[in-house]
Amino acid sequence: MFKKILIANRGEIAMRVIRTCKEMGIKSVAVYSTADAESLHVRFADEAVCIGPAPSSESYLKMSNIIAAAEITNADAIHPGYGFLSENAKFSKICEEHEIKFIGASAEMIDRMGDKASAKSTMIQAGVPCVPGSEGIIPDFKTCIKVARETGYPVMLKASAGGGGKGMRAVWKEEDLQNAWESARQESKAAFGNDDMYMEKLIEEPRHIEIQIVGDSNGRACHLSERDCSVQRRHQKLTEETPSPFMTDELREKMGEAAVKAAEYIKYEGAGTVEFLVDKHRNFYFMEMNTRIQVEHPITEQVVDYDLIREQILVAAGVPISGKNYIPQLHSIECRINAEDPYKDFRPSPGKITNLHLPGGHGVRVDTHVYSGYTIPPNYDSMIAKLITTAQTREEAINKMKRALDEFVVEGIKTTVPFHRQLMDHPDYVSGNYTTKFMEDFEMAELED
Ligand code: MV4
């Protein structure tokens, strides 16, 4: 078992990993930029190393500085969290070359799943349902027209190096195809330095339902059921829940089986997430596979009583998984609390938290790194806390979320707490009748004076 793990991340996920390390008797090393000198993960870790100035490119993305920090503290493993270097194949490789265990996927696996067209062809080989469309990358516009005609409009053009919606275009009729083809490729080239495109039949008003999987070094995998992540704004998840209100026992069985089949086919090691699009007829299709722990992992932990970070560490240390699948025994909802102003188009609101009261009580979990007096630096993403409520039923979990949001006091900055409080009263949310289109029509009710 590892003696010391360096956490190559910051904020609430760094706190999350340090906590499990402490429970497992593993020493923890925090790394921080000069902007994070007063951050909580620095204080909670056993050791802390400053790896550079505020900009991520000079600190949390600076591979040489992170490896150097691991060397001087004699860490035998690195946990990358999510974002930053968590799905960077080069970093995974460099860790391997320095004989520091990367608690995540191998460089080959990251490359294979990071290239969306190659991930999809792998899934087709594995027998996982995929959206009909092109066989891999589309070489030129002539082929693009041909594939669109074969697929049948509407179609979705997608960047193979993409994800999160960048370089993606819905095309409803042939006359719009050329502009979409050219603008999507330009956007993808600019964002990823790669303009390879593939095409799929457009799935209208889909739900985003993902399956948590864990694979071990013996090639076995299990699933821990689904998370419904359909409530998104500009491809940013706002809130997630498990079980999905759209799920049936039969659909869960089929999606779970497909996700395990995918993981075992590629011999996936560690925690991963297979993302699916689900249409209104409950047909499901592979969308992407993420080779990292995800922001929303706590709702799964809550309903199956399982520490996913602990499992990542055990699997990385070669410990086999139990192999059984997990079905939710409770209902859990996560609201992402961001330092943004929902009354001003969710624009960022960094600054000093002058007063903070975190909600608590039975079935309430808050994963956060902030404290009263903490100044949120403008350099990193805006999430300051994850508020998770868990109860026997969805109704009770929503009720508990309302109570917790009403208790949540943050002064000195604006946050998305008011947005979530209104969401919990929205009829389409409360009825569970929402898709990825939900936020397009959502309007904040004006602030009472
Ligand atoms: C789609 C789709 C409809 N049809 N693919 C968005 C980013 C990336 N995860 C893939 N996405 C989509 N792919 C086909 N064939 C609709 C989306 C989509 C979406 C998916 C999940 C969650 C939110 C979304 C918001 C807009 C579009």
Residues whose N, C-alpha, C, O or C-beta is under 5 A from the ligand:
A	BS01	MV4	V131 M156 G163 G164 G165 E200 K201 L202 I203 H208 C229 Q232 T436
